Structure formats: C-alpha cells, structure tokens
Amino acid sequence: MIHPLLASTVIVAADATQQQYNQDGSPTGSPGIMGFIITLILGIGIILLMLDMTRRARRLRYRNEYAMAREAEERARALQEQEGSVSVTTADDLKNLALKSETRENFHL
C-alpha cells in the first residue's frame, strides 16, 4: 500500500517531466543513429573475433594431434631399432608399436 502523499508526488513528478527531442527526432538521452551504428560495428567485431579464436583453437588442436602422432612414430622407430627383429611397414604398425612401448613404460613406473 502506497502512502497517499507519496503517490501524489510521483504523479506530479511524472507530469512535470517533458519529453525533449533531438534534431533527428529521437528522444533526448537516446543513443540515436550514431549509437546504433557504433553498437552494430562492435557486434560485428565481436562475432569476427569469436570466429577467429575458434579457428585458432582448432588449428592448435590439430597441431597437438600431429605432434603426438610424430612422437608415437619416433618412439616406435626407436623401439624397432632396439629390438631389431620387428619389421614395421605402415604408420598404423608404428603407432601400435609405440602404444605397446608406452604401456610397458607405464608398468615399470
């Protein structure tokens, strides 16, 4: 419940404020057309930044996967040189051999 004096004060204050307009017809205090254009430019910039960061994150993930595959191949080649008798011909064989060596190393820890 609102006190009657407070209610009458709010009504008088609302009636006393007059709406003023800018030269372009927008209400005073409104950002107007320039505010819309600046907001639009910022929005487009943020979207482009998000797309760029997504592309960079994807590229970083691909580089990490490639580095891990290269490391697995190097481990397999090193293991092949140590054992000497194993013949490895494909990249899949190298990866499988590297995974076997990793599991051996993990059990020795």
Beta strands, then each sheet from edge to edge (+ up, - down):
end
